[in-house]
Amino acid sequence: MALQVLSKSEVIDGLAAEILHNYGKGRAIIAVDGLDGAGKTRFADALAARLGVGHRAVFRASIDDFHQSRARRYARGKESPEGFYRDSYDYPTFKRVLTEPFRTGWIGSFNLKAFDLKRDLPFQPVWSSGPRDALLIVDGIFLNRPELRGIWNYSIWLEVDPEVAAARMLERDGEPANPERYTGGQELYLAEAKPREAATAILDNNDYDHPKRLFADSC
């Protein structure tokens, strides 16, 4: 018997139902993780739209809006994989201005972005607030690293074949100046953090329109 192929909307409906069943009240934070080219932003946007049906308060953020300054990102050299993995993002600021105050629910307390990568300058703070029952969805690379794992109520790992990811990145960004920096940094992440094991849900996202839920004990 042929396996049923679900549409993206059907897969997202299932994830949304699972999340709302477990986190229907209070505040919860959801990570959409994956290597470069996995389709994280597109998937997180679709999940946020589905979770917002019925006037549920849903906020979106990206770790890309919490970069370190250029000087700090390249302190180990522009070709350093370790520098890419360890120095790209400002996790203390991410926690201080977004995840920790979001969790507490104080009025006007959290900031969805902190650093403008293109200008290499901090954004002017724009403080947000929401109701007692709210969800925050964060997309980006390296989200299941050890120092961030306690933040997530639910984390999604998007898996893609290397050649698919490379083609997407080439189309989006062009040829990178130092490809070994990025591939090597992501290899460090996979080896150290084992994000597939840390994730709540694993999805094969090689086909944007037909992602497939995977289970660690059967793949």
C-alpha positions in Angstrom: 0.0 0.0 0.0 1.4 3.4 -1.0 2.3 5.8 1.8 0.1 8.8 2.2 1.8 12.1 1.2 0.6 15.0 3.3 0.5 18.6 2.2 2.4 21.2 4.0 -0.8 22.6 5.5 -1.8 19.1 6.8 1.7 18.6 8.4 1.5 22.1 10.0 -2.0 21.4 11.2 -0.8 18.4 13.0 2.1 20.2 14.6 -0.1 23.1 15.6 -2.6 20.7 17.2 0.2 19.0 19.2 1.6 22.3 20.4 -1.8 23.8 21.4 -2.7 20.6 23.2 0.4 20.9 25.4 0.6 24.6 25.6 -2.9 26.0 25.2 -2.5 28.2 28.2 0.2 30.5 29.4 3.3 31.4 27.4 5.5 29.0 25.4 8.5 29.4 23.1 9.0 27.3 20.0 12.2 26.9 18.0 12.5 26.1 14.3 16.0 24.9 13.8 18.0 23.5 10.9 21.1 24.1 8.9 21.4 26.9 6.4 19.0 26.2 3.5 16.6 24.0 5.5 13.7 26.4 5.0 13.4 27.6 8.6 12.0 31.1 8.1 9.4 29.9 5.6 8.3 27.1 7.8 8.2 29.2 11.0 6.0 31.8 9.2 3.5 29.2 8.1 3.4 27.6 11.6 2.9 31.0 13.2 0.0 31.8 10.8 -1.7 28.5 11.6 -1.2 28.9 15.4 -2.7 32.4 15.2 -6.0 31.1 13.8 -8.7 31.8 16.4 -7.0 35.0 17.6 -4.2 33.2 19.5 -1.4 35.7 20.2 1.7 34.6 18.3 4.9 36.5 18.0 7.7 35.8 15.5 11.5 36.4 16.0 14.7 35.2 14.3 18.0 34.6 15.8 19.4 36.5 12.8 18.2 39.7 14.5 20.5 38.9 17.5 23.9 38.8 15.7 27.1 40.0 17.3 28.9 43.0 15.9 31.2 42.3 12.9 34.3 42.7 15.0 33.2 40.1 17.4 31.9 37.7 14.8 35.2 37.6 13.0 37.5 37.8 16.0 38.8 34.3 15.2 39.3 35.2 11.5 36.9 35.3 8.6 37.6 31.7 7.6 37.1 30.2 11.1 34.4 27.5 11.4 34.6 27.8 15.2 34.1 31.5 15.0 31.0 31.0 12.9 29.5 28.5 15.4 30.6 30.2 18.7 30.7 33.9 17.9 27.9 34.7 15.4 25.1 35.4 17.9 24.6 37.4 21.1 22.8 34.8 23.2 22.9 36.8 26.5 21.1 39.7 24.8 18.7 37.3 23.2 17.7 35.9 26.6 17.8 39.2 28.4 15.6 41.3 26.0 13.4 38.5 24.5 13.0 35.1 26.0 13.2 35.8 29.7 10.9 38.9 29.7 8.5 37.1 27.3 8.3 34.2 29.7 7.4 36.5 32.6 4.6 38.3 30.8 5.4 41.8 32.0 3.7 44.6 30.0 5.8 46.1 27.3 8.8 44.0 28.4 10.2 42.1 25.4 12.1 43.1 22.3 11.8 40.9 19.1 15.0 42.1 17.5 18.3 43.7 18.8 20.9 43.9 16.1 20.9 45.1 12.4 23.3 42.9 10.6 23.5 45.1 7.4 24.2 48.3 9.3 26.4 46.5 12.0 24.5 48.5 14.6 21.9 47.8 17.3 18.3 48.4 16.5 16.5 51.1 18.4 14.5 49.1 21.0 10.8 48.5 20.2 9.2 46.9 23.2 6.3 44.6 22.8 3.7 43.1 25.1 1.0 40.4 24.8 -1.8 38.6 26.6 -1.2 36.0 29.3 -1.7 33.2 26.8 0.9 33.7 24.0 3.4 31.8 21.8 6.8 33.0 20.5 8.2 31.2 17.5 12.0 31.7 16.8 13.7 30.5 13.7 17.4 30.2 13.0 20.5 28.1 13.0 22.2 26.6 16.1 19.0 26.8 18.3 19.4 23.4 19.9 22.9 24.2 21.2 23.3 23.3 24.8 23.1 26.8 26.3 19.7 27.4 24.6 18.0 24.1 25.2 16.2 25.1 28.4 14.5 28.0 26.6 12.3 25.9 24.3 9.0 24.3 25.2 9.0 22.7 21.8 11.6 22.5 19.1 11.5 21.5 15.5 14.4 20.2 13.5 14.1 20.6 9.7 16.3 18.1 7.8 17.4 18.5 4.2 19.9 16.8 2.0 23.2 18.7 1.6 22.8 19.2 -2.1 19.2 20.6 -1.6 20.5 23.0 1.1 23.4 24.1 -1.1 21.2 24.9 -4.1 18.8 26.9 -2.0 21.7 28.9 -0.4 23.2 29.6 -3.9 19.9 30.8 -5.2 19.3 33.0 -2.1 22.8 34.4 -1.3 25.0 33.6 -4.3 28.4 31.9 -3.9 29.8 32.4 -0.3 33.3 34.0 0.0 34.4 31.4 2.6 32.2 28.3 2.3 34.4 26.3 4.7 33.6 28.7 7.5 29.9 27.9 7.2 29.9 24.2 6.4 32.6 23.6 9.1 30.7 25.6 11.7 27.6 23.6 11.1 29.5 20.4 11.3 30.7 21.6 14.7 27.1 22.2 15.7 26.0 18.8 14.6 28.8 17.1 16.5 28.5 19.0 19.7 24.8 19.7 20.1 23.3 16.7 18.3 20.2 18.8 17.4 18.3 15.9 15.9 18.3 14.1 19.3 17.4 17.3 21.1 14.4 18.3 18.9 10.8 17.6 19.9 9.8 17.0 16.2 11.9 16.1 13.2 10.7 17.0 9.6 12.2 16.1 6.2 11.9 19.5 4.4 13.5 18.6 1.1 10.1 19.4 -0.6 8.8 22.7 0.7 5.2 21.7 -0.3 5.3 18.2 1.3 7.4 18.1 4.4 7.4 14.7 6.2 7.3 14.0 9.9 10.1 11.7 10.9 10.6 9.7 14.0 14.0 9.1 15.5 13.2 5.4 16.3 12.3 4.6 12.7 14.7 6.6 10.5 
